[in-house]
Amino acid sequence: MTSQDDLFAEQREDRRFTAAPLAARMRPRSLDEVAGQQHLVGPGTAFRALLDSGKPTSLILWGPAGTGKTTLARLTAKAVEARFAELSATSAGVKDVRAILASARQRLEDDLGRTVLFLDEIHRFSKSQQDALLPGVEDGTIVLVGATTENPFFEVNSPLISRCTVFRTEALEPEDIVGVIDAARTDAMRGLGGEIEVADGVADVIAERVGGDARLALNTLDVAAAIVRGSGRNIVEVDDVTEALQRRVIRYDKGGDRHYDVISAFIKSVRGSDPDAAMYWLHTMIEAGEDPKFIARRLVILASEDIGLADSNGLRVATDAFRAIELIGLPEGAYALSHATIYLAVAPKSNSITKAIGNVRDLLEQTPGATVPPHLRSAAAEGQKAFGDGVGYLYPHDDPTGVLEQQYLPDEAITAIVYQPGSHGHEARFKERLAEIDARLGKRARR
């Protein structure tokens, strides 16, 4: 290639760089420029040591969008001076994988160096597509860097994940996002370079509204700058950011990890008696378009699992909320869901029903085929009493207390105690009542 060809190639590269979005232009060029992720790129961390060694193994980067997975993949290739190849699992197939492996193998044979294959959204690859990667990963033909927003231990085949090291990226903190915005604002070569100024407070507003997504932060600034240019101004104001972003971003995926994380946070907040947190997670789900019946079902389960007999009215409130959702749906149904959420969060808590279910299941395993005591058996058919069925049964209503001493459990489980009442709310009264009942039935004392 002549020097003139080199010049033309450089000019084409410059044009491509100039036309690239701000997020692409500001992509970190070294680990030291990476925003956040100090657990990966900080001194002495395993990921940094792996890259500094110059011999990284195949790895999977798992975390939310906009947290630097593609950047870390490119820096992995740079660390080993390797060719960087990129595929998206949404469009690539087995044929594409085999072509990359063949090219990578040829480069090794020609002593041209290694190949880092970045596979975005690796969780979307089918089993056969993932299996096609195995030979190249196993023999070192490629260094695979897979990126996923989903839990790879669920979504990636065991043979492939066992050959990779999994690293998790985290959503950026607001101060990290502010740093990214400030860098783009001041960088003359890659960023806005002083051509467009950014008003005080704009970086903080963007950081608060992008949910830890650096790419979204830079895209928002890019669009806001375009709005400013189009109006003949040179200062990005908060209103420009609002127009660029349109609405607060809620990081949520109904089919992914975030779905399970948020519903888990919701359940734990109600269980933990924090109505403010419970409402926050409830409306995170509602705003993100979660199925309201899914939320209502969780409330019904919570009412018995975590409140139970401490306040039996909780179950009625939860089932009423579910019925309201069936009748009116959203958005008005949000009132019923909020009603039930706050009620259950503030209600006294008891997991005695959950424990009782566990205890009785254990008891059933220990007493398979237990025999019903004769006096408890049905004697509806003519002639059964001749065999002793139903004979000796004492009718509780014949006693003024409504409780008569007799055996109700089978012989195999005669001493079992399944239910242990809690001490909160209405269940405290259950505890007192049970002590009287147990004494009349001749049962041993509960704890």
Phi, psi and omega per residue, in radians:
M1 nan 2.300 -3.125
T2 -1.344 2.882 3.101
S3 -1.115 -0.530 3.104
Q4 -1.166 -0.693 3.083
D5 -1.086 -0.714 3.105
D6 -1.049 -0.715 -3.130
L7 -1.107 -0.780 3.137
F8 -1.112 -0.694 3.122
A9 -1.097 -0.720 3.110
E10 -1.129 -0.691 3.128
Q11 -1.120 -0.730 3.118
R12 -1.116 -0.701 3.112
E13 -1.107 -0.707 3.117
D14 -1.102 -0.716 3.141
R15 -1.120 -0.753 3.126
R16 -1.088 -0.721 -3.125
F17 -1.140 -0.741 -3.132
T18 -1.108 -0.636 -3.101
A19 -1.406 -0.236 -3.072
A20 -1.205 2.639 3.065
P21 -1.054 2.787 -3.131
L22 -1.000 -0.689 -3.129
A23 -1.073 -0.656 3.117
A24 -1.266 -0.692 -3.133
R25 -1.156 -0.574 -3.071
M26 -1.617 0.213 -3.141
R27 -1.033 2.285 -3.123
P28 -0.968 2.456 -3.115
R29 -1.731 -0.141 3.116
S30 -2.668 2.918 3.118
L31 -1.075 -0.540 -3.122
D32 -1.205 -0.359 3.128
E33 -1.586 -0.135 -3.111
V34 -1.201 2.249 3.120
A35 -1.413 2.351 3.137
G36 1.130 -2.714 3.093
Q37 0.935 0.631 -3.125
Q38 -1.136 -0.391 3.082
H39 -1.219 -0.239 3.093
L40 -1.868 -0.771 -2.979
V41 -1.812 -0.091 -3.137
G42 -1.231 2.838 -3.140
P43 -0.992 2.368 3.066
G44 1.402 0.038 -3.136
T45 -1.395 2.742 -3.085
A46 -1.116 -0.739 -3.108
F47 -1.105 -0.787 -3.128
R48 -1.126 -0.716 3.127
A49 -1.078 -0.665 3.135
L50 -1.086 -0.759 3.140
L51 -1.271 -0.695 -3.134
D52 -1.129 -0.434 3.129
S53 -1.206 -0.358 -3.093
G54 1.361 0.045 -3.126
K55 -2.336 1.073 -3.123
P56 -1.192 2.558 3.049
T57 -1.563 3.006 3.061
S58 -1.122 2.534 -3.056
L59 -2.578 2.832 3.080
I60 -2.171 2.244 3.112
L61 -1.792 2.107 -3.035
W62 -2.095 2.114 3.113
G63 3.035 3.062 -3.100
P64 -1.129 2.884 3.081
A65 -1.118 2.594 3.042
G66 1.294 0.402 -3.120
T67 -1.921 0.155 2.989
G68 1.742 0.316 -3.102
K69 -1.125 -0.774 3.130
T70 -1.144 -0.722 3.110
T71 -1.034 -0.806 -3.138
L72 -1.125 -0.586 3.070
A73 -1.135 -0.775 3.129
R74 -1.125 -0.664 3.120
L75 -1.216 -0.498 3.033
T76 -1.112 -0.780 3.100
A77 -1.104 -0.701 3.141
K78 -1.125 -0.630 -3.096
A79 -1.106 -0.550 -3.123
V80 -1.878 0.186 -3.127
E81 0.895 0.830 -3.068
A82 -1.816 2.806 2.989
R83 -1.243 2.417 3.138
F84 -1.800 2.024 3.084
A85 -1.990 2.491 -3.041
E86 -2.295 2.328 3.039
L87 -2.305 2.610 3.022
S88 -1.917 2.261 -3.113
A89 -1.142 -0.275 3.133
T90 -1.349 -0.335 -3.087
S91 -2.222 -0.379 -3.083
A92 -1.475 2.729 3.109
G93 -2.292 -3.022 -3.123
V94 -1.029 -0.660 3.141
K95 -1.051 -0.728 3.129
D96 -1.149 -0.705 3.124
V97 -1.089 -0.793 -3.122
R98 -1.124 -0.605 3.107
A99 -1.148 -0.738 3.102
I100 -1.103 -0.764 -3.136
L101 -1.108 -0.714 3.123
A102 -1.118 -0.771 3.125
S103 -1.119 -0.722 3.140
A104 -1.137 -0.691 3.126
R105 -1.129 -0.719 3.125
Q106 -1.122 -0.688 3.118
R107 -1.090 -0.711 3.112
L108 -1.123 -0.753 -3.138
E109 -1.141 -0.563 3.135
D110 -1.551 0.115 3.133
D111 1.021 0.698 3.134
L112 -1.775 0.080 3.084
G113 1.780 3.123 -3.060
R114 -1.555 3.027 3.108
T115 -2.211 2.266 2.999
V116 -1.759 2.069 3.107
L117 -1.732 2.020 3.073
F118 -1.667 2.054 -3.134
L119 -1.961 1.796 -3.126
D120 -1.340 2.488 3.140
E121 0.985 0.847 -3.085
I122 -1.002 -0.452 -3.128
H123 -1.142 -0.294 -3.138
R124 -1.510 -0.130 3.087
F125 -1.271 2.384 3.088
S126 -1.246 2.982 3.125
K127 -1.021 -0.756 -3.113
S128 -1.162 -0.639 3.113
Q129 -1.184 -0.728 3.098
Q130 -1.147 -0.671 3.130
D131 -1.091 -0.546 3.139
A132 -1.135 -0.417 3.134
L133 -1.371 -0.450 -2.967
L134 -0.931 -0.863 -3.094
P135 -1.018 -0.757 -3.122
G136 -1.181 -0.605 3.097
V137 -1.252 -0.745 -3.046
E138 -1.161 -0.699 -3.100
D139 -1.655 0.065 3.067
G140 1.410 0.193 3.112
T141 -1.026 -0.683 3.084
I142 -2.230 2.732 2.867
V143 -1.765 1.923 -3.127
L144 -1.481 2.287 2.969
V145 -2.133 1.828 3.120
G146 -1.672 2.478 3.101
A147 -2.082 2.411 -3.131
T148 -2.665 2.524 3.008
T149 -1.631 -0.115 -3.106
E150 -1.801 2.786 3.130
N151 -1.112 1.943 -3.067
P152 -1.147 -0.413 -3.137
F153 -1.222 -0.307 3.042
F154 -1.701 -0.603 -2.915
E155 -1.782 -0.291 -3.103
V156 -1.895 2.389 -3.111
N157 -0.973 2.456 -3.120
S158 -0.969 -0.763 3.139
P159 -1.057 -0.607 -3.122
L160 -1.352 -0.785 -3.092
I161 -1.174 -0.478 3.128
S162 -1.233 -0.284 3.130
R163 -1.739 0.092 -3.108
C164 -2.183 2.719 2.994
T165 -1.734 2.276 -3.094
V166 -1.698 2.224 3.041
F167 -2.124 2.474 -3.094
R168 -1.925 2.234 3.028
T169 -1.657 2.648 -3.094
E170 -2.056 2.659 3.036
A171 -0.997 2.452 -3.085
L172 -1.249 2.577 3.044
E173 -1.317 2.713 3.141
P174 -0.925 -0.694 -3.133
E175 -1.149 -0.542 3.066
D176 -1.183 -0.729 3.114
I177 -1.100 -0.727 3.087
V178 -1.024 -0.724 3.099
G179 -1.081 -0.700 3.103
V180 -1.109 -0.769 3.133
I181 -1.125 -0.757 -3.138
D182 -1.100 -0.684 3.108
A183 -1.106 -0.751 3.126
A184 -1.172 -0.579 -3.122
R185 -1.207 -0.607 -3.006
T186 -1.774 -0.310 -3.085
D187 -1.253 2.012 -3.073
A188 -1.281 -0.530 -3.066
M189 -1.512 -0.738 -3.006
R190 -1.908 -0.436 -3.050
G191 -1.755 -2.583 3.132
L192 -1.303 -0.422 2.970
G193 1.059 0.473 3.122
G194 1.467 -0.183 3.112
E195 -1.127 -0.714 3.076
I196 -2.084 2.225 3.105
E197 -1.582 2.803 -3.129
V198 -2.147 2.129 -3.098
A199 -1.165 2.724 3.084
D200 -1.010 2.426 3.085
G201 1.574 -0.288 -3.108
V202 -1.120 -0.784 -3.128
A203 -1.061 -0.682 3.136
D204 -1.149 -0.689 3.130
V205 -1.127 -0.790 3.115
I206 -1.070 -0.793 -3.110
A207 -1.059 -0.609 -3.108
E208 -1.312 -0.369 -2.971
R209 -1.904 -0.029 -3.057
V210 -1.855 0.064 3.036
G211 1.077 0.610 3.081
G212 1.375 0.266 -3.087
D213 -1.773 1.828 -3.089
A214 -1.144 -0.675 -3.138
R215 -1.106 -0.757 3.113
L216 -1.117 -0.637 3.112
A217 -1.065 -0.805 -3.127
L218 -1.230 -0.661 3.085
N219 -1.107 -0.665 3.111
T220 -1.115 -0.793 3.100
L221 -1.098 -0.679 3.134
D222 -1.075 -0.824 3.133
V223 -1.159 -0.736 3.124
A224 -1.072 -0.692 3.100
A225 -1.125 -0.669 3.106
A226 -1.135 -0.673 3.100
I227 -1.082 -0.750 -3.134
V228 -1.116 -0.799 3.121
R229 -1.046 -0.752 -3.097
G230 -1.131 -0.437 3.141
S231 -1.686 0.102 3.086
G232 1.358 0.276 3.120
R233 -1.815 3.076 3.113
N234 -2.379 0.279 3.125
I235 -2.251 2.165 3.069
V236 -1.389 2.139 3.110
E237 -1.864 2.985 -3.135
V238 -1.042 -0.670 3.136
D239 -1.079 -0.592 3.114
D240 -1.171 -0.662 3.099
V241 -1.158 -0.750 3.131
T242 -1.047 -0.743 3.116
E243 -1.165 -0.652 -3.125
A244 -1.210 -0.656 -3.052
L245 -1.611 -0.483 3.106
Q246 1.264 -0.810 -3.090
R247 -2.743 2.764 3.070
R248 -1.043 2.358 -3.136
V249 -1.492 2.212 3.054
I250 -1.863 2.012 -3.087
R251 -1.361 1.878 -3.038
Y252 -2.822 2.390 3.103
D253 -2.352 1.973 -3.038
K254 -1.073 -0.332 -3.131
G255 -1.904 0.115 -3.009
G256 -2.156 -2.912 -3.078
D257 -1.005 -0.711 -3.077
R258 -1.049 -0.640 3.078
H259 -0.983 -0.857 -3.096
Y260 -1.253 -0.614 3.122
D261 -1.138 -0.754 -3.081
V262 -1.237 -0.750 3.122
I263 -1.144 -0.589 3.076
S264 -1.125 -0.764 3.111
A265 -1.104 -0.674 3.113
F266 -1.080 -0.894 -3.122
I267 -1.046 -0.790 -3.088
K268 -1.205 -0.522 3.098
S269 -1.236 -0.717 3.066
V270 -1.120 -0.830 3.131
R271 -1.029 -0.633 -3.109
G272 -1.456 0.068 3.069
S273 1.133 0.619 3.085
D274 -1.951 1.633 -3.082
P275 -1.158 -0.491 -3.134
D276 -1.185 -0.848 3.099
A277 -1.132 -0.702 -3.138
A278 -1.057 -0.744 3.110
M279 -1.162 -0.648 3.123
Y280 -1.046 -0.861 -3.100
W281 -1.263 -0.591 3.072
L282 -1.019 -0.871 -3.066
H283 -1.377 -0.327 2.921
T284 -1.052 -0.796 3.138
M285 -1.179 -0.756 -3.123
I286 -1.096 -0.813 -3.119
E287 -1.136 -0.510 -3.126
A288 -1.472 -0.040 3.070
G289 1.577 0.353 3.107
E290 -1.101 2.592 3.089
D291 -1.101 2.047 -3.087
P292 -1.098 -0.492 3.108
K293 -1.181 -0.580 3.070
F294 -1.067 -0.789 3.122
I295 -1.120 -0.785 -3.111
A296 -1.095 -0.671 3.098
R297 -1.090 -0.699 3.117
R298 -1.105 -0.651 3.115
L299 -1.142 -0.691 3.110
V300 -1.093 -0.748 3.113
I301 -1.111 -0.800 3.130
L302 -0.983 -0.683 -3.049
A303 -1.023 -0.611 3.112
S304 -1.667 -0.580 -3.065
E305 -1.266 -0.671 -2.980
D306 -2.075 -0.289 3.073
I307 -1.902 -0.906 3.016
G308 0.952 -2.318 -3.046
L309 -1.349 -0.110 3.047
A310 -1.158 -0.513 3.049
D311 -2.749 1.528 -3.106
S312 -1.087 -0.348 3.102
N313 -1.129 -0.375 3.113
G314 -1.034 -0.662 3.123
L315 -1.147 -0.679 3.105
R316 -1.146 -0.722 3.118
V317 -1.093 -0.754 -3.112
A318 -1.168 -0.770 -3.139
T319 -1.205 -0.562 3.056
D320 -1.136 -0.668 3.111
A321 -1.134 -0.713 3.108
F322 -1.082 -0.759 3.129
R323 -1.116 -0.679 3.124
A324 -1.092 -0.706 3.109
I325 -1.110 -0.701 3.096
E326 -1.097 -0.628 -3.072
L327 -1.379 -0.753 -2.987
I328 -2.098 -0.282 3.131
G329 1.119 -2.838 3.083
L330 -1.725 2.710 0.168
P331 -1.490 -0.339 -3.045
E332 -1.107 -0.516 3.141
G333 -1.108 -0.255 3.098
A334 -1.061 -0.500 3.100
Y335 -1.122 -0.788 -3.132
A336 -1.147 -0.724 3.113
L337 -1.122 -0.695 3.115
S338 -1.172 -0.716 3.091
H339 -0.964 -0.920 -3.096
A340 -1.163 -0.687 -3.123
T341 -1.073 -0.846 -3.121
I342 -1.153 -0.731 3.132
Y343 -1.030 -0.857 -3.081
L344 -1.207 -0.591 3.125
A345 -1.152 -0.685 -3.080
V346 -1.462 -0.380 -3.088
A347 -1.086 2.648 3.036
P348 -1.089 2.629 -3.011
K349 -1.935 2.533 3.033
S350 -2.700 2.315 3.046
N351 -1.903 0.447 -3.094
S352 -1.118 -0.561 3.120
I353 -1.181 -0.742 3.106
T354 -1.034 -0.777 3.136
K355 -1.163 -0.686 -3.141
A356 -1.101 -0.700 3.101
I357 -1.089 -0.778 3.108
G358 -1.088 -0.742 -3.129
N359 -1.114 -0.750 -3.081
V360 -1.252 -0.563 3.074
R361 -1.157 -0.699 3.071
D362 -1.099 -0.722 -3.126
L363 -1.105 -0.708 3.125
L364 -1.109 -0.636 3.108
E365 -1.185 -0.568 -3.105
Q366 -1.411 -0.322 -3.075
T367 -2.241 1.018 -3.118
P368 -1.142 2.407 3.080
G369 1.212 0.440 -3.134
A370 -1.029 2.528 -3.062
T371 -1.599 2.346 3.076
V372 -1.233 2.226 3.114
P373 -0.979 2.489 -3.046
P374 -0.930 -0.746 -3.057
H375 -1.199 -0.275 3.114
L376 -1.643 -0.128 -3.080
R377 -1.289 2.725 3.088
S378 -1.229 2.447 3.073
A379 -2.206 0.619 -3.061
A380 -1.236 -0.609 -3.091
A381 -1.456 2.538 -3.132
E382 -1.088 2.297 3.113
G383 1.702 -0.229 -3.099
Q384 -1.157 -0.641 -3.094
K385 -1.111 -0.420 3.101
A386 -1.130 -0.405 3.109
F387 -1.669 0.098 3.102
G388 1.629 -0.047 -3.103
D389 -1.192 2.218 3.102
G390 1.384 -0.083 -3.100
V391 -1.349 2.296 3.101
G392 1.623 0.013 3.127
Y393 -1.218 2.328 3.122
L394 -1.772 2.217 -3.085
Y395 -1.480 1.949 -3.027
P396 -0.976 -0.529 -3.104
H397 -1.246 -0.168 3.075
D398 -1.329 -0.214 3.138
D399 -1.837 2.430 -3.120
P400 -1.007 -0.514 -3.119
T401 -1.428 -0.264 -3.086
G402 1.364 0.095 -3.136
V403 -2.334 2.186 3.101
L404 -2.139 2.475 -3.131
E405 -1.244 2.052 2.999
Q406 -2.846 2.874 -3.079
Q407 -1.482 2.258 3.089
Y408 -1.994 -0.488 3.104
L409 -1.469 2.703 3.062
P410 -1.168 2.807 -3.126
D411 -0.963 -0.635 -3.073
E412 -1.153 -0.323 -3.090
A413 -2.277 0.520 -2.944
I414 -1.028 -0.552 -3.068
T415 -1.758 0.110 -3.009
A416 -1.184 2.465 2.981
I417 -2.105 1.968 -3.083
V418 -1.668 -0.785 -3.043
Y419 -1.745 2.178 3.050
Q420 -2.021 1.905 -3.071
P421 -1.161 2.565 3.053
G422 -1.451 -3.078 -3.056
S423 -2.044 0.182 -3.075
H424 -1.864 2.582 3.038
G425 1.007 -2.504 -3.090
H426 -1.105 -0.396 -3.060
E427 -1.193 -0.375 3.075
A428 -1.071 -0.607 3.102
R429 -1.260 -0.586 3.060
F430 -1.024 -0.709 -3.083
K431 -1.074 -0.765 3.118
E432 -1.129 -0.772 -3.124
R433 -1.117 -0.710 -3.138
L434 -1.136 -0.604 3.118
A435 -1.061 -0.696 3.103
E436 -1.178 -0.777 -3.122
I437 -1.089 -0.807 -3.105
D438 -1.051 -0.666 -3.138
A439 -1.112 -0.706 -3.125
R440 -1.274 -0.576 -3.129
L441 -1.432 -0.151 -3.135
G442 1.340 0.424 -3.139
K443 -1.491 2.751 3.058
R444 -1.248 2.719 -3.092
A445 -1.162 2.468 3.016
R446 -1.399 2.890 -3.122
R447 -1.173 nan nan
